[in-house]
Amino acid sequence: MTAVAASAAVASTPGVDQILAAQLAAFLALLLAASAAHKWLRWEHTLGVVRDFGGVPRAAAPAVSVTVGLAEWLAAGLLFLPAYRVLGALLAASIVTAYLTLIVRALLSGRRDVDCGCSFGPGRHRLGAFEAGRNAVLAAMALFVAASAARGGPSVATSQVLGAAALLALYGALDQVMGLQPMRKGAVL
């Protein structure tokens, strides 16, 4: 292989960070799509969360719920498209940062028992450092995806979608484990 051919092969091969970013984009897309679906499948619960946790007036709760759900669907779709991944990742970062802001607001005001609607399970659990940290990590992931996608990146492969589904299952399991009350007694915040 000549030096020109070798450098062309390296230039056309995505870097490890771009492959990781495509994997994280698939995970974030599935998470946001699941979150949007969860909102519509549990519509009455969603309206209550938007009112109680979000502080949205009763009359505006349906419009806000639909808007947030559509934003989640849009971000999920954009994250799968390399040409629009930066936009999708920035929208995803904005969404999870908004949730993080609401979680921190609730914690600082002593409202740890308010239902944030953050869990896919039927039960609810107290807010704590885990929920805040989780959303901070999700926002950092989305910003990493945006930064990496700005330099280009590969399409999401089928194997990455399967890996993202496995990550989503682990995410859901961790959420349920962290919701167990005995584990939460020593939670900070």
C-alpha positions as CSV (number, residue, x, y, z in Angstrom):
1,M,0.0,0.0,0.0
2,T,1.4,3.4,-0.9
3,A,1.6,6.3,1.5
4,V,-1.1,8.1,-0.5
5,A,-3.5,5.1,-0.4
6,A,-2.8,4.6,3.4
7,S,-3.5,8.2,4.2
8,A,-6.7,8.1,2.1
9,A,-7.8,5.0,3.9
10,V,-7.2,6.7,7.3
11,A,-8.9,9.9,6.2
12,S,-12.0,8.0,5.1
13,T,-12.2,5.8,8.2
14,P,-14.2,7.4,11.0
15,G,-12.3,7.9,14.2
16,V,-13.0,6.0,17.4
17,D,-14.7,9.1,18.8
18,Q,-17.0,9.3,15.9
19,I,-18.0,5.6,16.1
20,L,-18.6,6.1,19.9
21,A,-20.6,9.2,19.1
22,A,-22.8,7.2,16.6
23,Q,-23.4,4.6,19.3
24,L,-24.3,7.2,21.8
25,A,-26.5,9.0,19.3
26,A,-28.4,5.7,18.8
27,F,-28.8,5.3,22.6
28,L,-30.0,8.9,23.0
29,A,-32.4,8.5,20.1
30,L,-34.0,5.4,21.6
31,L,-34.1,7.0,25.0
32,L,-35.9,10.1,23.7
33,A,-38.3,8.0,21.5
34,A,-39.1,5.9,24.5
35,S,-39.6,9.0,26.6
36,A,-42.0,10.5,24.0
37,A,-43.9,7.2,23.7
38,H,-44.1,7.0,27.5
39,K,-45.7,10.4,27.7
40,W,-48.4,9.5,25.2
41,L,-49.0,6.0,26.6
42,R,-49.5,7.5,30.1
43,W,-51.2,10.7,29.0
44,E,-53.1,11.6,32.2
45,H,-49.9,10.9,34.3
46,T,-47.9,13.1,31.9
47,L,-50.4,16.0,32.4
48,G,-50.1,15.7,36.2
49,V,-46.3,15.7,36.0
50,V,-46.2,18.7,33.7
51,R,-48.5,20.6,36.1
52,D,-46.9,19.4,39.4
53,F,-43.3,19.0,38.5
54,G,-43.1,21.5,35.7
55,G,-45.3,24.2,37.2
56,V,-47.3,24.5,34.1
57,P,-50.9,25.8,34.5
58,R,-53.6,23.2,33.9
59,A,-54.9,24.8,30.7
60,A,-51.4,24.8,29.1
61,A,-50.4,21.3,30.2
62,P,-51.7,19.5,27.1
63,A,-49.9,21.8,24.7
64,V,-46.7,21.7,26.7
65,S,-46.9,17.9,26.9
66,V,-47.4,17.5,23.1
67,T,-44.6,20.0,22.4
68,V,-42.1,18.3,24.6
69,G,-43.1,14.9,23.2
70,L,-42.7,16.2,19.6
71,A,-39.3,17.7,20.5
72,E,-38.2,14.3,21.8
73,W,-39.4,12.5,18.7
74,L,-37.7,15.1,16.5
75,A,-34.4,14.9,18.3
76,A,-34.6,11.1,18.2
77,G,-35.1,11.2,14.4
78,L,-32.3,13.7,13.8
79,L,-29.8,11.8,15.9
80,F,-30.1,8.9,13.4
81,L,-29.3,11.1,10.4
82,P,-25.6,12.0,10.1
83,A,-26.3,15.2,8.2
84,Y,-28.6,16.4,11.1
85,R,-26.9,14.7,14.0
86,V,-25.5,18.0,15.4
87,L,-28.9,19.6,15.5
88,G,-30.5,16.4,17.0
89,A,-27.7,16.2,19.7
90,L,-28.1,19.9,20.6
91,L,-31.9,19.5,20.8
92,A,-31.3,16.4,23.0
93,A,-28.9,18.3,25.2
94,S,-31.5,21.1,25.6
95,I,-34.2,18.7,26.5
96,V,-32.2,16.8,29.2
97,T,-30.8,20.1,30.5
98,A,-34.3,21.4,30.9
99,Y,-35.2,18.3,32.9
100,L,-32.0,18.7,34.9
101,T,-33.0,22.3,35.7
102,L,-36.4,21.2,36.9
103,I,-34.9,18.4,39.0
104,V,-32.4,20.8,40.7
105,R,-35.2,23.4,41.2
106,A,-37.3,20.7,43.0
107,L,-34.4,19.5,45.1
108,L,-33.4,23.0,46.1
109,S,-37.0,23.9,47.1
110,G,-37.2,20.7,49.2
111,R,-39.7,19.0,46.9
112,R,-38.0,15.5,46.7
113,D,-41.4,13.7,46.7
114,V,-42.6,15.4,43.5
115,D,-43.1,13.0,40.6
116,C,-40.7,14.0,37.8
117,G,-42.0,11.5,35.4
118,C,-38.4,10.4,34.8
119,S,-39.0,6.7,35.3
120,F,-40.4,4.3,32.7
121,G,-41.8,2.1,35.5
122,P,-45.2,2.4,37.0
123,G,-43.9,3.5,40.4
124,R,-42.4,6.8,41.4
125,H,-39.5,7.5,43.7
126,R,-38.0,10.4,45.5
127,L,-35.7,12.7,43.6
128,G,-32.1,12.8,44.6
129,A,-28.5,13.2,43.4
130,F,-28.9,10.1,41.1
131,E,-31.6,11.9,39.0
132,A,-29.6,15.1,38.8
133,G,-26.4,13.2,38.0
134,R,-28.1,11.0,35.4
135,N,-29.4,14.0,33.5
136,A,-26.0,15.8,33.7
137,V,-24.4,12.7,32.1
138,L,-27.0,12.5,29.4
139,A,-26.5,16.2,28.6
140,A,-22.7,15.6,28.4
141,M,-23.3,12.6,26.1
142,A,-25.4,14.7,23.8
143,L,-22.8,17.5,23.7
144,F,-20.1,14.9,22.9
145,V,-22.3,13.6,20.1
146,A,-22.8,17.1,18.8
147,A,-19.0,18.0,18.9
148,S,-18.1,14.7,17.2
149,A,-20.8,15.0,14.6
150,A,-19.7,18.5,13.7
151,R,-16.5,16.8,12.2
152,G,-18.6,14.3,10.3
153,G,-19.5,10.8,11.2
154,P,-20.8,7.5,10.1
155,S,-24.4,6.4,9.8
156,V,-25.7,4.4,12.8
157,A,-25.2,0.7,12.0
158,T,-27.8,-1.9,12.8
159,S,-25.4,-3.4,15.4
160,Q,-25.3,0.0,17.1
161,V,-29.1,0.1,17.3
162,L,-29.0,-3.3,18.9
163,G,-26.3,-2.1,21.3
164,A,-28.4,1.0,22.0
165,A,-31.4,-1.1,22.9
166,A,-29.2,-3.1,25.3
167,L,-28.0,0.2,26.9
168,L,-31.6,1.4,27.2
169,A,-32.5,-1.9,29.0
170,L,-29.6,-1.3,31.4
171,Y,-30.6,2.3,31.8
172,G,-34.1,1.2,32.8
173,A,-32.9,-1.5,35.1
174,L,-30.5,1.0,36.9
175,D,-33.4,3.5,37.2
176,Q,-35.6,0.8,38.9
177,V,-32.8,-0.3,41.2
178,M,-32.0,3.3,42.2
179,G,-35.7,3.8,43.0
180,L,-35.6,1.2,45.8
181,Q,-36.3,3.0,49.0
182,P,-33.6,1.2,51.2
183,M,-30.9,2.3,48.8
184,R,-32.1,5.9,48.8
185,K,-32.1,6.5,52.6
186,G,-28.5,7.8,52.4
187,A,-29.0,9.8,49.2
188,V,-27.5,13.3,49.2
189,L,-29.5,16.5,48.3
